[in-house]
Amino acid sequence: MRLARLFVVSAAALALASCSGGGGASLTPSVGISPTSSSHSATAAPTATTAAPTPTPRFDPHPPLASLVITTRGLLPLTIADPIPSNPGAAMLTWNPAVCDPALADASDLGRWVTTYPDGGFSVDARADGVIHRIDIWDPTIATPEGIHLGTPIADLLATYPHLTLGGAGFDSVHVRWMGDANGYVVFETSSELGDGTAVPEQVRFIRILDAASDPDYTISNSDNIAGNCL
């Protein structure tokens, strides 16, 4: 009877070893394997060497003014005709709900989108609709890809862009020329005198970027017609 019982126990042990994948295999679950899962569905635990996702770089809200680029698409990375919340250059602007003096503007129109640059450099026309329709350039370090900027002599402007459209809104010492495409316009206003009447060689005095729905044929010399003005 004792030999028969030992034989039964030994046979059962051999059967268990055969089912577990071979003789001598441990019946204790391996590290990283759930004891309640079968060997076919278990997955290894993540290792300490698994690389973490690379964070998306944040847009610099104040790239140097000289790195901004004047194009018919906008003052890149700030784009024309696009809603500011989703604009690539959105961090360059902020909404000021009371920038205008109530004595100079209607009470319902006191807010403006304004640049977050401490010294300005440009201004935008984007009211409550949050869409940029116009960008005026005020800093001579901001240029087109070909290097045209405020103060560029007329000869250099025409040599660089010989196919500019000459508008009919100019007068005496002031002329307006532009280039445009499906995105919008870049308008160059040239003058042979400064705002105080001082005579100078004709040069680029104003540059503005307009959306494609705008009329580029107007001048702003000796006027208050500037982007974001409260008047």
Number of C-alpha atoms within 10 A of each C-alpha: 6 6 7 9 10 11 12 10 11 11 12 12 13 13 13 15 16 13 10 12 10 12 13 12 12 11 9 7 12 11 9 11 15 15 12 8 11 9 12 6 8 13 11 10 10 8 7 6 6 7 7 6 6 6 6 6 6 6 13 10 13 16 12 11 16 12 14 19 19 25 21 25 24 27 25 15 18 22 25 28 21 18 16 23 12 8 17 15 19 19 16 20 20 13 17 13 14 13 16 19 14 13 9 11 14 12 12 9 16 18 20 24 23 21 20 16 15 7 8 13 17 20 20 25 19 23 18 12 8 16 19 23 23 25 26 21 24 17 16 18 17 23 22 14 11 11 14 21 24 20 16 17 18 19 12 14 20 12 9 13 14 10 11 17 15 14 16 12 14 19 10 7 11 19 24 25 24 21 18 19 11 10 16 24 25 27 25 27 24 27 26 19 17 15 11 7 9 8 12 10 13 19 24 24 26 21 26 26 31 26 25 18 12 12 10 24 16 16 22 15 19 10 8 10 13 18 20 21 15 19 12
